[in-house]
Amino acid sequence: MNKVTFDSDGVTLTGNLFLPDGVERAPGVVVAGTWTSVKELMADRYAQHLADRGYAALSFDFTGFGDSAGEPRDVEDPARKVRDIHHAVDFLAAHPAVDGDRLGALGICAAAMYMADNTAHDPRVKSLALVAPWLHDASICEVAYGGADAVAEKIKAGREARSRYDETGEIDYVPVVSATDPRAAMPYDIDFYLNPARGGIPEWPNRFAVMSWPDWLTYDSIALAPRITRPTLLVHSEDAAIPDGARRFHAGLAGPKDILWTQGTQFDFYDQEHQVALSADTAAAHFGRTLR
């Protein structure tokens, strides 16, 4: 693993580049994980698996997250994350150990939306793989967040928080995950995020900027599917998050497509060896077929 930095619209982003042994100018894959995540949560794990399978894989922290620069911190901004992915592709395409004509993208959970968005507009990305993809639009958000009124309340709170930030520079944070705080973005007892042996690591601050809600809840990833002509693979489970979003997205894809339905909860795909290895194997085989 090599620590690397690259520029994204004037912000220095920090990443980890995993290179395969004994491969000159390997095909490259940009890897990213869940909303609010840092590279150590799951992107590094998948990048290492891809490197073991012959790919140069880049995991990185988005603007305002983890080791990367940028303000405000820990704001889930879909448009900004898509721009960061675009610049991560810039970095991979120019790296001497990478074949810039063979570039792919792998998104886990929410990064599936952002990788899909960049792929729809970036012809350099020749292949896309989405693992346990969180893919939403307005109707899915209403189901996931307790109905239209609850969504509207979150959007209202987010706009008020944004106004406070613009006026005072103060950021209103709540936990990403909490079993006791109802204000949390995910007010549930989720072992992956709360267990220090899994995702509850020091690098991840478990904080969510309330001003993130409007951009997150109004983001329509399902509408991206008809714009994606590159070969696309989805790996998902009926027991993981919003499988209906995966089905609808897959149905709308304009290019070659495949979907593997397997077993496991959403969080199993983040760090459980069976689901991670299966997903990495399936993604590597997909890239092997499509990054020629």
C-alpha positions in Angstrom: 0.0 0.0 0.0 1.3 3.5 -1.0 0.0 6.6 0.7 -0.8 9.2 -2.1 -2.3 12.6 -2.4 -4.0 14.3 -5.3 -5.8 17.5 -6.1 -9.6 17.9 -6.3 -10.6 21.5 -7.2 -7.9 23.0 -5.1 -8.3 20.6 -2.1 -5.7 18.0 -1.3 -7.2 14.5 -1.0 -5.4 11.6 0.7 -5.7 8.0 -0.5 -4.1 4.6 -0.4 -3.0 3.0 -3.7 -2.8 -0.7 -3.6 -0.7 -2.2 -6.4 -0.6 -5.8 -7.5 2.7 -7.7 -7.4 4.5 -8.3 -10.6 2.0 -6.4 -12.9 3.2 -3.6 -15.1 0.6 -1.0 -16.0 -2.3 -2.8 -14.3 -5.9 -1.9 -14.9 -7.0 0.6 -12.3 -10.1 0.8 -10.1 -11.3 3.7 -7.9 -13.0 2.4 -4.7 -15.2 4.2 -2.2 -17.6 3.2 0.6 -20.6 4.2 2.6 -21.9 7.7 3.3 -19.8 9.5 6.0 -17.1 6.8 5.7 -13.4 7.1 5.7 -11.2 4.8 3.6 -10.3 2.6 6.6 -13.9 1.5 7.1 -14.3 -0.7 4.0 -12.7 0.9 0.9 -9.2 -0.1 1.9 -10.4 -3.7 2.4 -11.9 -3.9 -1.1 -8.9 -2.2 -2.6 -6.6 -4.7 -1.1 -8.7 -7.6 -2.4 -8.7 -6.1 -5.9 -4.9 -5.6 -5.8 -4.6 -9.3 -4.8 -6.5 -10.1 -7.9 -4.3 -8.0 -10.3 -5.8 -4.5 -10.1 -4.3 -1.2 -9.1 -6.9 0.0 -6.6 -7.2 3.5 -5.1 -9.2 4.2 -2.0 -9.3 7.7 -0.6 -11.0 10.1 1.8 -13.4 12.6 0.2 -13.2 16.3 0.7 -13.7 17.2 4.4 -13.4 13.5 5.5 -10.6 11.6 7.2 -7.1 12.5 6.2 -8.2 14.7 3.3 -8.3 18.5 3.5 -11.4 20.6 3.0 -14.1 22.5 4.9 -16.7 22.1 6.3 -15.9 18.7 7.7 -18.0 15.6 7.5 -20.7 17.0 5.3 -22.3 14.5 3.0 -22.4 16.4 -0.3 -23.2 14.2 -3.3 -22.1 16.6 -5.9 -18.8 17.3 -4.2 -18.2 13.5 -3.8 -18.8 13.0 -7.5 -16.2 15.7 -8.3 -13.8 14.0 -6.0 -14.3 10.7 -7.8 -13.6 12.4 -11.1 -10.3 13.7 -9.8 -9.5 10.3 -8.3 -9.9 8.9 -11.9 -7.5 11.7 -13.0 -4.9 10.5 -10.6 -5.2 6.8 -11.6 -5.2 7.6 -15.3 -1.9 9.5 -15.0 -0.1 7.1 -12.7 2.8 5.2 -14.3 1.8 1.9 -12.7 -1.7 2.1 -14.2 -3.1 1.5 -17.7 -5.1 4.6 -18.1 -7.1 3.0 -20.9 -8.4 0.3 -18.5 -10.2 2.1 -15.7 -13.1 0.9 -13.6 -15.0 2.0 -10.5 -16.3 0.1 -7.5 -18.8 1.6 -5.1 -20.0 0.1 -1.8 -23.3 1.2 -0.3 -23.8 5.0 -0.9 -20.7 5.3 -3.1 -22.7 3.2 -5.6 -24.7 6.4 -6.3 -21.6 8.6 -6.6 -19.7 6.1 -8.8 -22.7 5.7 -11.0 -23.0 9.5 -11.3 -19.4 9.9 -12.4 -19.6 6.9 -14.7 -22.6 8.5 -16.5 -20.5 11.5 -17.4 -16.9 10.2 -17.5 -16.0 8.2 -20.6 -12.7 7.1 -19.1 -14.5 4.8 -16.7 -15.0 1.7 -18.8 -16.6 -0.6 -16.2 -18.7 -0.2 -13.0 -19.3 -2.5 -10.1 -21.6 -1.8 -7.2 -21.6 -3.8 -3.9 -24.6 -3.8 -1.6 -25.6 -0.6 -3.4 -27.7 2.0 -1.7 -29.5 3.5 -4.7 -32.3 5.9 -3.9 -34.7 8.5 -5.3 -37.5 10.5 -3.6 -39.9 7.5 -3.3 -37.3 5.3 -1.7 -36.2 8.0 0.7 -39.8 8.3 1.9 -39.9 4.6 2.6 -36.5 4.6 4.3 -37.0 7.7 6.4 -40.5 7.3 7.7 -42.7 9.0 5.1 -43.0 12.3 3.3 -43.5 14.4 6.4 -40.4 13.0 8.1 -38.4 13.6 5.0 -39.7 17.2 4.8 -38.8 17.8 8.4 -35.2 16.6 7.8 -34.9 18.8 4.8 -36.2 21.7 6.8 -33.7 21.0 9.6 -30.9 20.7 7.1 -31.7 24.1 5.5 -31.8 25.8 8.9 -28.5 24.2 9.8 -27.0 25.4 6.5 -28.2 28.9 7.2 -26.6 28.9 10.7 -23.4 27.7 9.1 -23.4 30.4 6.5 -24.1 33.1 9.1 -21.9 31.9 12.0 -19.6 29.2 10.7 -20.9 26.8 13.3 -21.8 23.3 12.1 -24.7 21.4 13.7 -23.6 17.7 14.1 -25.5 14.7 15.3 -24.2 11.1 15.5 -24.3 9.1 12.3 -25.3 6.0 14.4 -26.6 5.9 17.9 -28.8 3.5 19.9 -29.8 6.2 22.3 -29.9 9.6 20.4 -33.1 9.9 18.3 -31.4 12.8 16.4 -28.9 10.4 14.8 -28.8 10.0 11.1 -29.3 6.3 11.8 -30.9 6.0 15.3 -30.3 2.3 15.6 -28.0 -0.1 17.4 -25.8 -1.1 14.5 -22.9 -3.3 15.6 -20.7 -2.5 12.6 -20.5 1.2 13.4 -20.5 1.0 17.2 -18.2 -2.0 17.7 -14.5 -0.9 17.9 -13.5 -4.3 16.5 -15.4 -3.5 13.3 -16.3 0.0 12.1 -16.2 1.9 15.3 -12.6 2.9 14.7 -10.8 6.1 15.8 -10.4 7.3 12.1 -14.2 7.6 11.8 -15.7 10.3 14.1 -19.3 9.1 13.9 -20.7 12.6 13.2 -23.2 13.8 10.7 -23.6 17.4 9.6 -27.4 18.2 9.8 -27.0 20.5 6.8 -26.3 17.3 4.7 -30.0 16.3 4.7 -31.3 18.4 1.8 -28.7 17.3 -0.8 -28.8 13.7 0.4 -32.6 13.3 0.4 -33.2 15.0 -2.9 -30.5 13.1 -4.8 -31.9 10.9 -7.5 -29.6 8.0 -8.4 -32.2 5.9 -10.1 -32.5 8.5 -12.8 -28.8 8.0 -13.6 -29.3 4.4 -14.8 -30.5 5.2 -18.4 -27.4 7.4 -18.9 -24.9 4.6 -18.1 -23.9 2.6 -21.1 -20.7 1.0 -19.6 -20.9 -2.6 -18.4 -22.3 -2.6 -14.9 -22.4 -5.3 -12.2 -24.5 -5.2 -9.0 -23.9 -7.6 -6.0 -26.7 -7.4 -3.5 -28.9 -9.3 -1.1 -32.6 -9.2 -0.3 -31.6 -8.9 3.3 -29.4 -5.8 2.6 -30.5 -2.2 2.2 -33.3 -1.2 -0.2 -33.1 -4.1 -2.7 -35.9 -2.4 -4.6 -33.5 0.4 -5.5 -31.0 -2.0 -6.9 -33.7 -3.7 -9.0 -35.1 -0.5 -10.4 -31.5 0.8 -11.1 -30.5 -2.4 -12.8 -33.7 -2.4 -14.9 -32.9 1.1 -16.1 -29.3 0.6 -17.2 -28.7 1.3 -20.8 -25.6 -0.9 -21.3 -24.5 -4.5 -20.6 -25.5 -5.4 -17.1 -25.5 -8.2 -14.6 -26.7 -8.6 -11.0 -25.8 -11.2 -8.5 -28.2 -11.9 -5.6 -26.5 -13.5 -2.7 -26.9 -13.7 1.1 -26.0 -11.3 3.9 -27.1 -8.1 5.7 -25.9 -4.7 4.5 -23.2 -4.6 7.1 -21.9 -8.1 6.2 -20.7 -6.7 2.9 -18.5 -4.2 4.7 -16.3 -6.5 6.7 -17.4 -10.1 6.8 -14.9 -12.3 4.9 -17.4 -14.4 3.0 -19.4 -11.5 1.6 -16.3 -9.3 1.0 -14.4 -12.1 -0.8 -17.4 -13.1 -2.9 -18.1 -9.5 -3.9 -14.4 -8.9 -4.7 -14.1 -12.1 -6.7 -17.3 -11.2 -8.6 -16.2 -7.7 -9.2 -12.7 -8.8 -10.3 -14.2 -11.2 -12.8 -16.4 -8.5 -14.1 -13.5 -6.1 -14.6 -11.5 -8.9 -16.2 -14.2 -9.3 -18.8 -14.8 -5.6 -19.4 -11.4 -3.9 -19.0 -9.7 -5.5 -22.0 
